Amino acid sequence: MKLLGVSASPSADSKTLLALTAAVAHVRWRYDDVATDVINLRDLDMAFCDGRDPDRYEGDTRVVIDTVVAADALIIATPMYRGSYTGILKNLVDVLPNDALQGKPVGLIASGGSDHHFLAVEHQLKPLIGFFYGHPIPGAVYLNNDHFAAGRLADPGIIDRLAQLVDAVVEFARRVPRTVVGADRPTITRKTLAET
Ligand SMILES: Cc1cc2nc3c(=O)[nH]c(=O)nc-3n(C[C@H](O)[C@H](O)[C@H](O)COP(=O)(O)O)c2cc1C
């Protein structure tokens, strides 16, 4: 099984990336048979989505699309920006093919300046995974500044919950075949003006 962590924080010293790294470290420690990879979108030269077919992106964008498509399970981590996920996460999902997450469990990690926007996990992030016919795993972990100290993740309760989240993602991926997705999705075509 391949588990992919994606950090969608644009900042250099990212609390979100720290939390994602702790979650993925738990997978590496606990499961010998799960291959892990982490994509930090900040480090990559992603093209802005311009409406082209996902097959036609190149460079880092191509590598990221292919890595997401190849993953069996994902952990997506984002800071809250303006009460929602970041622009670089929006750009990532815009370049992905519609079936990139189909039938895959997705664990969600979000961080905010306070807990003020924690419900954005429910009304922003989970519908986003739902669009792709992915399975957002219950028990998303939401962090705020108080969970960090001296540049480290310092809250034992949060560290424990991150482990529980990724355990659930791995367990789900083992037990539920990717073909279990419900009704067929409607066809969503991309047409340029010239193709209409
Ligand atoms: C442009 C911008 C918008 C933000 N908007 C929110 C917000 O709406 N709600 C919130 O709780 N925190 C907000 N924050 C704070 C960040 O979500 C918070 O500091 C987060 O932990 C940063 O994660 P990082 O260290 O991975 O960048 C915002 C920060 C920035 C830079």
The ligand as an SDF file (V2000), in Angstrom:
LIG
                    3D

 31 33  0  0  0  0  0  0  0  0999 V2000
   -3.2710   34.6150    4.4590 C   0  0  0  0  0  0  0  0  0  0  0  0
   -3.6100   33.9710    5.7670 C   0  0  0  0  0  0  0  0  0  0  0  0
   -4.9230   33.7580    6.0970 C   0  0  0  0  0  0  0  0  0  0  0  0
   -5.2560   33.1380    7.3060 C   0  0  0  0  0  0  0  0  0  0  0  0
   -6.5700   32.9420    7.6040 N   0  0  0  0  0  0  0  0  0  0  0  0
   -6.8910   32.2790    8.7400 C   0  0  0  0  0  0  0  0  0  0  0  0
   -8.2500   31.9880    9.0430 C   0  0  0  0  0  0  0  0  0  0  0  0
   -9.1640   32.3410    8.3000 O   0  0  0  0  0  0  0  0  0  0  0  0
   -8.5140   31.2970   10.1810 N   0  0  0  0  0  0  0  0  0  0  0  0
   -7.5270   30.8980   11.0470 C   0  0  0  0  0  0  0  0  0  0  0  0
   -7.8230   30.2610   12.0620 O   0  0  0  0  0  0  0  0  0  0  0  0
   -6.2300   31.1670   10.7950 N   0  0  0  0  0  0  0  0  0  0  0  0
   -5.8980   31.8410    9.6660 C   0  0  0  0  0  0  0  0  0  0  0  0
   -4.5810   32.0920    9.3800 N   0  0  0  0  0  0  0  0  0  0  0  0
   -3.5490   31.5760   10.3010 C   0  0  0  0  0  0  0  0  0  0  0  0
   -3.0140   30.2420    9.8270 C   0  0  0  0  0  0  0  0  0  0  0  0
   -4.0350   29.3530    9.4120 O   0  0  0  0  0  0  0  0  0  0  0  0
   -2.2700   29.5550   10.9670 C   0  0  0  0  0  0  0  0  0  0  0  0
   -1.2380   30.3870   11.4500 O   0  0  0  0  0  0  0  0  0  0  0  0
   -1.7160   28.2410   10.5000 C   0  0  0  0  0  0  0  0  0  0  0  0
   -1.3580   27.4550   11.6170 O   0  0  0  0  0  0  0  0  0  0  0  0
   -0.5110   28.4300    9.6050 C   0  0  0  0  0  0  0  0  0  0  0  0
   -0.0130   27.1850    9.2500 O   0  0  0  0  0  0  0  0  0  0  0  0
    1.4740   27.0170    8.6970 P   0  0  0  0  0  0  0  0  0  0  0  0
    2.4120   27.2650    9.8410 O   0  0  0  0  0  0  0  0  0  0  0  0
    1.5260   25.6410    8.1880 O   0  0  0  0  0  0  0  0  0  0  0  0
    1.6360   28.0510    7.6050 O   0  0  0  0  0  0  0  0  0  0  0  0
   -4.2360   32.7380    8.2050 C   0  0  0  0  0  0  0  0  0  0  0  0
   -2.9000   32.9610    7.8580 C   0  0  0  0  0  0  0  0  0  0  0  0
   -2.5870   33.5840    6.6570 C   0  0  0  0  0  0  0  0  0  0  0  0
   -1.1320   33.7840    6.2870 C   0  0  0  0  0  0  0  0  0  0  0  0
  1  2  1  0
  2  3  1  0
  2 30  2  0
  3  4  2  0
  4  5  1  0
  4 28  1  0
  5  6  2  0
  6  7  1  0
  6 13  1  0
  7  8  2  0
  7  9  1  0
  9 10  1  0
 10 11  2  0
 10 12  1  0
 12 13  2  0
 13 14  1  0
 14 15  1  0
 14 28  1  0
 15 16  1  0
 16 17  1  0
 16 18  1  0
 18 19  1  0
 18 20  1  0
 20 21  1  0
 20 22  1  0
 22 23  1  0
 23 24  1  0
 24 25  2  0
 24 26  1  0
 24 27  1  0
 28 29  2  0
 29 30  1  0
 30 31  1  0
M  END
$$$$
